[in-house]
Amino acid sequence: QVQLVESGGGLVQAEGSLRLSCAASGRTFGTYDMGWFRQAPGKERSFVAAISRSGGNSYYADSVKGRFTISRDGAKNTVYLQMNSVNSEDTAVYYCAADQRIVGSINYYRRDEYRYWGQGTQVTVSS
């Protein structure tokens, strides 16, 4: 089992940048596929980005492609979400998620594929 703690959220101006971090507990970070989801007020939690356990593959929602970058650092047990050129539609609570499969891989885009979640960090974009 892994515990996830997000940080780095806050208030950012439109067209600005922000980097979110998600620190994972345990010694098996490299065996977890990791994802970022977000939830705006009155909306469902939706996929933002994901990265495979090896770090070799990454996936993005169309709405953030070209603006956001997901990465992971195995030495620090941390996954990052670099957010550039933010806009008001990026305002949401951002959640880090993880799952571990012994065989096969998860559907990175589906939130019900991830068993472990952080508590979330608020990102607010001001115009």
Residue pairs with C-beta under 8 A, 6 or more apart in sequence:
1 26
1 116
2 24
2 25
2 26
2 28
2 29
2 32
2 98
2 100
2 116
3 24
3 25
3 26
3 116
4 22
4 23
4 24
4 25
4 96
4 97
4 98
4 116
4 117
4 118
5 22
5 23
5 118
5 119
6 20
6 21
6 22
6 94
6 95
6 96
6 118
6 119
6 120
6 121
7 20
7 21
7 22
7 23
7 121
8 18
8 19
8 20
8 21
8 121
9 18
9 20
9 93
9 94
9 121
9 122
9 123
10 18
10 122
10 123
10 124
11 124
11 126
12 18
12 83
12 86
12 123
12 124
12 125
12 126
13 125
13 126
13 127
14 86
14 87
14 88
14 125
14 126
14 127
15 85
15 86
15 87
16 86
16 125
17 82
17 83
17 84
17 85
17 86
18 83
18 86
18 123
19 80
19 81
19 82
19 83
20 36
20 80
20 81
20 83
20 94
20 96
20 121
20 123
21 78
21 79
21 80
22 34
22 36
22 78
22 79
22 80
22 81
22 96
22 118
23 76
23 77
23 78
24 32
24 34
24 77
24 78
24 79
24 98
25 77
26 77
28 100
29 72
29 74
29 77
30 53
30 54
30 74
31 53
31 100
32 53
32 98
32 99
32 100
32 116
33 50
33 51
33 52
33 53
33 98
33 99
33 100
33 101
33 105
33 106
33 108
34 50
34 51
34 53
34 70
34 72
34 79
34 96
34 97
34 98
35 47
35 48
35 49
35 50
35 51
35 96
35 97
35 98
35 108
35 114
36 48
36 49
36 50
36 70
36 79
36 81
36 94
36 95
36 96
36 97
37 45
37 46
37 47
37 48
37 94
37 95
37 97
37 111
38 45
38 46
38 48
38 90
38 92
38 93
38 94
38 95
38 123
39 45
39 46
39 92
39 93
39 95
39 120
40 89
40 91
40 92
40 93
43 92
45 95
45 111
46 61
46 111
47 61
47 108
47 109
47 110
47 111
48 60
48 61
48 64
48 68
48 81
48 94
49 58
49 59
49 60
49 61
49 64
49 68
49 69
49 70
49 81
50 58
50 59
50 70
50 108
50 109
51 57
51 58
51 59
51 70
51 71
51 72
51 79
52 58
52 105
52 108
53 100
55 71
55 72
55 74
58 69
58 70
58 71
59 108
59 109
60 68
60 70
61 109
63 89
64 83
64 90
67 83
67 84
67 85
67 86
68 81
68 82
68 83
68 84
69 80
69 81
69 82
69 84
70 79
70 80
70 81
70 82
71 79
71 80
71 82
72 78
72 79
72 80
73 79
73 80
79 96
81 94
83 90
83 123
86 123
86 125
87 125
88 125
88 127
89 125
90 123
90 125
91 123
91 124
91 125
92 122
92 123
93 120
93 121
93 122
93 123
94 120
94 121
94 122
94 123
95 117
95 118
95 119
95 120
96 117
96 118
97 111
97 114
97 116
97 117
97 118
98 114
98 115
98 116
98 117
99 106
99 113
99 114
99 115
99 116
100 115
106 113
106 114
107 113
